[in-house]
Amino acid sequence: MEKKIAQWLTYQPRTRLVFIRSRQLPISFVNFGYEFAKFIEPFLHTSKLPMKAFQFAHDFIKAHTQVNEIFGKYVAIENWAILLEPELKIDLRNFLTSISQNVTVILRIDDSIENDRLYNIDLSNIQYYQPDK
């Protein structure tokens, strides 16, 4: 699977977004949801919630970015679907597109992508890769 992803990344100049269902890669995934829930609790009933959520997500990715010879700069995240909550007001499609321009973003998913849709995210017009489809 690593070779397939690496090959795809060599042809993908704009976005480096990978969705995988398994943990077959020899990399460690960080549990975004757990860390996010701990951080966001004080802001749940405030008007600052969307701003704090976005800033945390951005900072989390920067803090957990690693480098290896296959993926270059990458971050591997699981339990990230909490970002789909409407109260957070995060445009996840634009957020993922933006961060995956400079860092390979590997997201572990529990579902498959059907007709360019994952959960409620429209992935049409976004270049992504799903090696274990």
Secondary structure, DSSP 8 states (H G I E B T S, - for coil): -HHHHHHHHHT-SS--EEEESS--SSS--EEHHHHHHHHHGGGTTSTTHHHHHHHHHHHHHHHH-EEETTTEEEEEEES-GGGG-GGG---HHHHHHHHTTTSEEEEE-SS--BTTEETTEE-TTS-EE-TT-
